[in-house]
Amino acid sequence: MNTELPPPAATPLPEPSLNRQNTAGAGGGFRWLICGLLLFSTTINSLDKFTISYLKSYFCSADGFGWSNTDFSNITSAFTIVWAVSTIFAGIIIDKIGSRLGLSLSVAVWSTFEILNSFAGRIVGWHVVTRSLLGVGEAGAFPGALKTVAEWFPKKERAFATGIFNSGSSIGAMIAALFVPWCLVMWRVDPVTGVDSHFLGIFHGWQMALVLTGVIGFVWLGFWIFLGGVPAKLRGGRLSEAEYAYIHADAEGGAEAGGADARAGAQAGAKESAWEIAVKTFKLLAYRQTWAFALGKFMTDGIWWFYLFWLPDYLEKQFHLSVQFAGLLCFIVWGVAIPGSVLGGFIPMRFMNKGWPVYKARFTSMLIFAALPLCVLFVQYFANSNIFGAHAWAYTFVAIVLICIAVAAHQMWSANLYTTPSDMFPKKAVATVSGIGIAAGGLGGALVQKLAGWLTDHFERLGHGHTAYTILFVIAALAYLTAWVVMKILVPRSRPVTDL
């Protein structure tokens, strides 16, 4: 594969250490307000995505729709596949129209179909359609956010900013775990009196959960339209000249070069035809840097989906817990993941502030984070009641702590992995590369879900259900180190792409 190195006659510039805090200072904090809006959007994205997961008990109950587990899985599988494929096109579109408009359209689309999903009734096919179209909208969330971070932050702060907004994935899951059951209780048919307390004579609890979570997206949209934009257009207004210079301090030629690059990229994008965009996207597949990011996502994103969808089932079966208590433990696990995401961005930034080059700081941090999930190799040992007997309940919490470490480590890893496209590609290609990688991660997630289902069914038929989770935890433990090695082989040293 072509790595497109500079011509031999050219003398490559050394990679900047980014230890430049004494040059102009941060000059203000407007970029962190933008980061806060990205955190808000990612939280809403996760909340809307996983609302239906907490409605499963109603949809599959005799008092609800009476669906089978297969009916429910058909809806979630359709969403996952459509979302994964759509991220490729979402990245291309956002690179062409810009992060502000791209994110606006993305949030508007998914919020609209979140609300429309409440009118689908008990017909599985309508839920498949509305959730799939919601997936089309949600596909633009991360490519748009990553492109925004590349536009608004110098390289040394990008992983930290990404870690902050990526923590919204955990926050949204936590909010959904509390908010959706509340909606089901608040607007329900009372089993004693038979009184139907649906809202305004229209919406029941499951519908209110979808409507309210959808409306929140439009609230965010108002703030984004008012405050969002690219630095070049807000320069001298909400964005001070000092902060603008700081944002572009690590670009060759300084702030003026950064502004010129943004303008040139916008002008080039405006002239590109659909065919030219397709050719550019195909060209990106010739770079090892693209494959490094895509394979890193493919090999590790599925682990997050495994924890998200299978952890409650594991806790209930392995430790014989009630659904409510298993849910509480899951709430704690997602809570621990939040500081993990932020810490994952903070550590490489500290390395860079000490003078480390970007590549060294990024890959050293990722190696540390890739080693932490090895702890889940011991989860099944501490979960074995035959070993600890009457004291097994105490070791349950040891197993939970190990899972918390692994989930937090995933968010640390993810915050840096998401940042690698902006480290290796020019800003105009970040969203497209991100879309390719996120699509690969979605497909990896679908494979892990299928594998988890097959393993649990197979070994439960044999009476050894714990064996399935032993295999899955081994995969979860080794996935990150394996991905790091693959990425290191593909990109063994700093090789930014400069010819796009």
Beta strands, then each sheet from edge to edge (+ up, - down):
end
